[in-house]
Amino acid sequence: DRQPIVAIDGPAGAGKSTVARRVAKQLGLMYLDTGAMYRAITWLVQEKGISFDDEPAIAEVVSRAKIEFIDTSEDPAIPTQVWVDGCNVTEAIRTQAVTANVSQVSSLKSVRLHLVKQQQQFGERGGIVAEGRDIGTHVFPNAELKIFLTASVSERARRRQQDLIKSGEEGITLSLLEGQIAQRDRLDSTRKISPLTKAENAIEIDTDHQTIDEVIGEIVKHYATIV
Ligand code: C5P
């Protein structure tokens, strides 16, 4: 018998990571950031000097890559560490260079097949909050609770800018970020394999005018109705 699964999907910058991680801590569930896995592969491809158009070479990379998550703290403000092939890439996977190319890498069939399989293994026994683009529609279609988090492009760009400033990447304008976010939305929503869409039975939460605590409270309340 498996434990419940909470699937949190939505576009870039809707606040999924912060919300999902804190919901997981609060409910005592495991946390899976699937975007970090696509980012780790993108970083690795870049590191190896492989072209983002070279699908056979990327397929080879993803089939050998070992992605690990290490939680070093109970404090939800301290991010989970992401390691790939023995390198700590926690910060490297959040840079503009990776962000600009991740949608292209994640649209590849071989990449998705591999990573989705690993994600499903991770969630085999349930008891997890998993976040991404296709969790409720594809990775865990039987998830007990499905949330679709949204926010306007301008609000998401503003949040991304704050994150970048915190990590020392300054001087990136809002209009540039809005353009990138709109472009990533377009690529993620129109790709052939498992595009970003709201699952039929997902609960949509617009986070534009809500605090993180309010959004978390709403999800926890929904969770209480399914357990
Ligand atoms: O959530 P995050 O912004 O870290 O995701 C990075 C990228 O990884 C997305 O823009 C998307 O291209 C890809 N992704 C995906 N499927 C998921 C999670 C992320 O295709 N389940």
Boltz pocket constraint, residues with backbone or C-beta under 6 A from the ligand:
constraints:
  - pocket:
      binder: B
      contacts: [[A, 12], [A, 13], [A, 34], [A, 35], [A, 36], [A, 38], [A, 39], [A, 102], [A, 103], [A, 104], [A, 106], [A, 107], [A, 131], [A, 132], [A, 133], [A, 134], [A, 135], [A, 184], [A, 188], [A, 194]]
      max_distance: 6.0
